[in-house]
């Protein structure tokens, strides 16, 4: 009778425990990323953030990253998330000029953005403040946005010291205002996906590019472009988002955990650790490879020429173009951006 009674008790306990065991099942989310797993941003920002998300969710979520375009091409990442090919995505918005037009304000050349941490903070605050900015991102649920620091110019065969040096050079740019800037400065803009820039410069398809420190490190661009010119180029921006249906299917406590690890502080974290800190890694890698990077900062009068020709005139054109497309708030958004950067 004792054995029968014990078996009965165990059976009853299992019946009550089954729902708990089911609810404790780990939810695996796939994340598509164009960058290499060992890249600076991957190791210093993405992976620590994922760990923070998983800890906040108390182990109920696991994020599985598909690096180096193994789940989707970088150009396809946003739609891969939207269509459910990936649950989540690391997205570079320079691929899709016109999709998030008002967020492009942070890519205007010559903005007083000193580093990626501050740029990322400003972009997230604009996203929170303006429904018109959020509209461009509506197809996916955005967890965080972040920017690069202003790009600098890296070239393969010669050091660019003046605007005259830049004339006719084939320079890889991102879409939107950075492309417009390069046109008015006299270069020939080229659209090349980031993973293809090494071979493009190596083979002479392009003469150089605007680049952030993380990309120079992660894609070893210092091996083919050793001339660095610190001129006032543009920032670019990125997002980490999740498919809306997948997001809505998550338990409320998991949503709250992921949100708590995202937003403003995550944006600043990514800016600082994905981009700002990567300069150290570039020079360390170059030194280890026996490569001498040749740096050059143009004098103030030369930099003013870059700014006068490719800076504020591009701002004016951007506002005019946005208003022409029905975005009457474009000037206000630019003014807010400048105020936040003070």
C-alpha positions as CSV (number, residue, x, y, z in Angstrom):
1,X,0.0,0.0,0.0
2,X,2.9,2.3,0.8
3,X,4.4,1.8,-2.6
4,X,1.1,2.4,-4.3
5,X,0.5,5.5,-2.3
6,X,4.0,6.9,-3.1
7,X,3.6,6.1,-6.8
8,X,0.2,8.0,-6.7
9,X,1.8,11.0,-5.1
10,X,4.7,11.1,-7.6
11,X,2.2,10.9,-10.5
12,X,0.1,13.8,-9.1
13,X,3.2,15.9,-8.6
14,X,4.3,15.2,-12.2
15,X,0.9,16.3,-13.5
16,X,1.2,19.6,-11.7
17,X,4.8,20.0,-12.6
18,X,4.3,19.5,-16.4
19,X,3.0,23.0,-17.0
20,X,5.9,24.5,-15.1
21,X,8.4,22.4,-17.1
22,X,6.7,23.5,-20.3
23,X,6.8,27.2,-19.4
24,X,10.5,26.9,-18.4
25,X,11.4,25.8,-22.0
26,X,14.2,28.0,-23.4
27,X,13.1,30.2,-26.3
28,X,15.8,30.3,-29.0
29,X,16.0,33.4,-31.2
30,X,18.1,33.5,-34.3
31,X,20.0,36.7,-35.2
32,X,21.4,37.5,-38.6
33,X,24.7,39.5,-38.7
34,X,27.0,40.4,-41.6
35,X,30.0,40.8,-39.4
36,X,32.6,38.2,-38.4
37,X,32.3,36.5,-35.0
38,X,35.8,37.6,-34.0
39,X,35.2,41.2,-35.1
40,X,35.7,44.0,-32.6
41,X,32.1,45.0,-32.4
42,X,31.0,41.4,-32.1
43,X,33.3,40.6,-29.2
44,X,33.1,44.0,-27.4
45,X,29.4,44.9,-27.9
46,X,27.1,42.3,-29.4
47,X,28.2,39.3,-27.4
48,X,28.2,41.1,-24.0
49,X,24.8,42.6,-24.8
50,X,23.4,39.1,-25.7
51,X,24.7,37.8,-22.4
52,X,23.0,40.7,-20.6
53,X,19.7,40.0,-22.4
54,X,19.9,36.3,-21.6
55,X,20.6,37.0,-17.9
56,X,17.8,39.6,-17.7
57,X,15.4,36.9,-19.1
58,X,16.7,34.5,-16.4
59,X,17.7,31.9,-18.9
60,X,14.4,31.8,-20.7
61,X,15.9,33.1,-23.9
62,X,18.9,32.1,-25.9
63,X,20.0,34.2,-28.9
64,X,21.8,32.2,-31.6
65,X,23.9,34.5,-33.9
66,X,24.5,33.6,-37.5
67,X,27.7,35.7,-38.3
68,X,29.3,36.6,-41.6
69,X,26.1,36.6,-43.7
70,X,25.4,32.9,-43.2
71,X,21.7,33.4,-42.6
72,X,21.1,36.4,-44.8
73,X,23.2,38.9,-46.8
74,X,23.7,42.2,-45.1
75,X,21.6,44.0,-47.7
76,X,18.7,41.6,-46.9
77,X,18.9,41.7,-43.1
78,X,16.0,44.0,-42.5
79,X,13.6,42.1,-44.7
80,X,14.9,38.8,-43.4
81,X,13.7,39.9,-40.0
82,X,10.5,41.3,-41.3
83,X,9.7,38.1,-43.2
84,X,10.7,35.8,-40.4
85,X,13.7,34.3,-42.1
86,X,15.6,35.5,-39.0
87,X,14.0,36.3,-35.6
88,X,16.4,39.2,-35.0
89,X,18.9,41.2,-37.1
90,X,21.9,43.4,-36.9
91,X,21.1,46.0,-39.6
92,X,23.2,48.7,-41.3
93,X,20.7,51.2,-42.6
94,X,23.0,52.7,-45.2
95,X,21.9,49.8,-47.4
96,X,18.4,51.3,-47.7
97,X,18.4,55.0,-48.4
98,X,14.9,56.4,-48.2
99,X,13.5,53.7,-45.8
100,X,14.2,55.6,-42.6
101,X,14.6,59.1,-44.1
102,X,14.3,61.2,-41.0
103,X,16.8,59.1,-39.0
104,X,19.2,60.0,-41.8
105,X,19.6,63.3,-40.0
106,X,22.5,61.8,-38.0
107,X,24.3,61.0,-41.2
108,X,24.6,64.6,-42.3
109,X,28.3,65.5,-42.9
110,X,30.0,67.9,-40.5
111,X,27.6,67.4,-37.5
112,X,29.4,68.1,-34.2
113,X,29.4,64.4,-33.3
114,X,32.5,63.7,-31.3
115,X,32.1,60.0,-30.8
116,X,29.7,57.1,-31.4
117,X,28.5,57.0,-27.8
118,X,27.1,60.5,-28.1
119,X,25.8,60.0,-31.6
120,X,24.0,56.8,-30.5
121,X,22.4,58.6,-27.5
122,X,21.1,61.4,-29.8
123,X,19.7,58.9,-32.4
124,X,17.8,57.0,-29.7
125,X,16.4,60.1,-28.2
126,X,15.2,61.3,-31.7
127,X,13.6,57.9,-32.1
128,X,11.7,58.2,-28.8
129,X,10.7,61.8,-29.3
130,X,9.4,61.8,-32.9
131,X,6.7,59.4,-34.2
132,X,7.8,60.5,-37.7
133,X,11.3,59.0,-37.1
134,X,9.8,55.8,-35.7
135,X,7.6,55.4,-38.8
136,X,10.5,54.4,-41.0
137,X,11.3,51.4,-38.6
138,X,7.6,50.3,-38.2
139,X,8.0,46.9,-40.0
140,X,10.2,45.4,-37.2
141,X,10.3,45.9,-33.4
142,X,13.4,48.0,-32.7
143,X,15.4,47.1,-29.6
144,X,18.2,49.6,-30.0
145,X,19.8,52.0,-32.5
146,X,23.4,53.2,-32.5
147,X,25.7,55.2,-34.7
148,X,29.3,55.1,-35.7
149,X,31.7,58.0,-34.9
150,X,32.2,60.2,-38.0
151,X,33.9,58.2,-40.7
152,X,37.4,59.1,-41.8
153,X,38.9,58.5,-45.2
154,X,41.2,55.5,-45.9
155,X,42.9,55.1,-49.3
156,X,45.1,52.6,-51.0
157,X,47.6,54.4,-53.2
158,X,48.0,57.9,-52.0
159,X,47.4,60.1,-49.0
160,X,44.5,62.5,-49.5
161,X,45.6,65.9,-48.0
162,X,43.4,68.3,-49.9
163,X,40.2,68.4,-51.8
164,X,42.2,68.6,-55.0
165,X,43.7,65.1,-54.2
166,X,40.2,63.7,-53.9
167,X,39.0,64.7,-57.3
168,X,37.9,61.8,-59.4
169,X,38.8,59.1,-56.8
170,X,36.5,56.1,-56.6
171,X,35.3,56.2,-53.0
172,X,33.0,53.7,-51.4
173,X,30.2,55.5,-49.6
174,X,27.0,54.6,-47.8
175,X,23.6,55.7,-49.1
176,X,21.9,59.1,-48.5
177,X,23.8,62.2,-47.3
178,X,27.2,60.6,-47.3
179,X,26.9,59.8,-51.0
180,X,25.7,63.4,-51.7
181,X,28.7,64.8,-49.7
182,X,31.2,62.7,-51.7
183,X,29.7,63.9,-55.0
184,X,29.9,67.6,-54.1
185,X,33.5,67.1,-52.9
186,X,34.4,65.8,-56.3
187,X,34.9,62.1,-55.8
188,X,33.0,59.2,-57.5
189,X,30.8,57.5,-55.0
190,X,30.7,53.7,-55.1
191,X,28.2,51.4,-53.4
192,X,29.9,48.3,-52.1
193,X,28.7,46.0,-49.3
194,X,31.1,46.1,-46.4
195,X,32.3,42.5,-46.6
196,X,33.4,43.1,-50.2
197,X,35.5,46.3,-49.7
198,X,38.8,44.5,-49.0
199,X,38.8,42.8,-52.4
200,X,37.4,46.0,-54.1
201,X,40.3,48.1,-52.8
202,X,42.8,45.3,-53.3
203,X,41.8,45.0,-57.0
204,X,41.5,48.7,-57.6
205,X,37.8,48.7,-58.2
206,X,37.8,51.5,-55.5
207,X,40.5,53.8,-54.4
208,X,39.4,54.0,-50.8
209,X,36.4,54.5,-48.6
210,X,35.0,56.3,-45.6
211,X,35.2,53.8,-42.7
212,X,34.6,53.4,-39.0
213,X,37.2,51.8,-36.7
214,X,35.3,48.7,-36.2
215,X,35.0,47.9,-39.9
216,X,38.7,48.6,-40.4
217,X,39.5,46.1,-37.6
218,X,36.9,43.4,-38.3
219,X,37.5,43.3,-42.1
220,X,41.3,43.9,-41.9
221,X,41.0,46.9,-44.2
222,X,44.3,48.3,-42.8
223,X,46.0,45.6,-44.9
224,X,44.9,47.2,-48.2
225,X,44.5,50.9,-47.2
226,X,47.2,52.2,-45.0
227,X,46.6,56.0,-45.7
228,X,44.2,57.5,-43.1
229,X,42.9,61.1,-43.5
230,X,41.0,62.6,-40.6
231,X,38.5,64.8,-42.5
232,X,34.9,65.6,-41.6
233,X,32.9,62.8,-43.2
234,X,29.6,61.4,-42.0
235,X,28.3,59.0,-39.4
236,X,26.2,56.0,-40.2
237,X,23.7,54.1,-38.1
238,X,22.6,50.6,-37.2
239,X,19.7,48.8,-35.5
240,X,19.1,45.6,-33.7
241,X,15.5,44.6,-34.2
242,X,13.1,41.6,-33.8
243,X,10.3,40.3,-36.0
244,X,7.0,41.7,-34.8
245,X,5.1,38.5,-34.7
246,X,8.0,36.8,-32.8
247,X,8.0,39.7,-30.4
248,X,4.3,39.5,-29.8
249,X,4.5,35.8,-29.2
250,X,7.1,36.2,-26.4
251,X,5.8,36.0,-22.7
252,X,5.4,39.4,-21.1
253,X,8.2,38.9,-18.6
254,X,10.6,38.0,-21.5
255,X,9.6,41.1,-23.4
256,X,10.2,43.2,-20.3
257,X,13.6,41.6,-19.7
258,X,14.7,42.2,-23.3
259,X,13.5,45.8,-23.1
260,X,15.3,46.4,-19.9
261,X,18.6,45.4,-21.5
262,X,17.9,47.6,-24.6
263,X,17.0,51.2,-25.3
264,X,19.1,54.2,-24.4
265,X,21.8,52.6,-22.3
266,X,22.2,49.8,-24.8
267,X,22.5,52.4,-27.6
268,X,25.3,54.2,-25.7
269,X,27.0,50.9,-24.8
270,X,27.1,49.9,-28.5
271,X,28.3,53.2,-29.6
272,X,31.2,53.2,-27.1
273,X,32.1,49.6,-27.4
274,X,31.3,48.7,-31.0
275,X,33.0,51.8,-32.5
276,X,34.8,54.2,-30.2
277,X,37.1,51.7,-28.5
278,X,37.9,49.9,-31.8
279,X,40.7,52.4,-32.8
280,X,42.9,50.8,-30.2
281,X,42.3,47.4,-31.8
282,X,43.2,48.7,-35.3
283,X,46.6,50.0,-34.4
284,X,47.3,46.9,-32.3
285,X,46.5,44.6,-35.2
286,X,48.4,46.7,-37.8
287,X,51.5,46.7,-35.5
288,X,51.3,43.0,-35.0
289,X,51.1,42.6,-38.8
290,X,54.1,44.8,-39.4
291,X,51.9,47.4,-41.2
292,X,52.6,51.1,-40.6
293,X,49.5,53.3,-40.9
294,X,50.1,56.7,-42.3
295,X,47.9,59.3,-40.6
296,X,47.1,62.8,-41.7
297,X,44.9,65.6,-40.3
298,X,44.4,68.5,-42.8
299,X,45.0,72.0,-41.3
300,X,42.1,74.1,-40.2
301,X,41.8,76.1,-43.4
302,X,41.7,73.0,-45.5
303,X,39.1,71.3,-43.2
304,X,37.0,74.5,-43.5
305,X,36.9,73.9,-47.3
306,X,35.6,70.4,-46.8
307,X,32.9,71.7,-44.4
308,X,31.9,74.7,-46.5
309,X,31.5,72.6,-49.7
310,X,30.3,69.2,-48.3
311,X,28.8,70.1,-44.9
312,X,26.1,72.7,-44.2
313,X,25.0,72.9,-47.9
314,X,24.1,69.2,-47.7
315,X,22.1,69.9,-44.5
316,X,20.1,72.6,-46.4
317,X,19.5,70.2,-49.3
318,X,18.4,67.4,-47.0
319,X,15.8,69.6,-45.2
320,X,14.5,70.8,-48.6
321,X,14.3,67.3,-50.0
322,X,12.5,66.0,-46.9
323,X,10.0,68.8,-46.9
324,X,9.4,68.1,-50.6
325,X,8.5,64.5,-49.6
326,X,6.0,65.7,-47.0
327,X,8.2,65.7,-43.9
328,X,7.4,69.2,-42.7
329,X,9.2,68.4,-39.4
330,X,12.6,67.9,-41.0
331,X,14.0,71.3,-39.9
332,X,12.8,70.8,-36.3
333,X,14.4,67.4,-36.2
334,X,17.7,68.8,-37.5
335,X,17.5,71.6,-34.9
336,X,16.8,69.0,-32.1
337,X,19.8,67.0,-33.3
338,X,22.1,70.0,-33.0
339,X,20.6,71.0,-29.6
340,X,21.2,67.4,-28.3
341,X,24.8,67.4,-29.5
342,X,25.7,70.6,-27.6
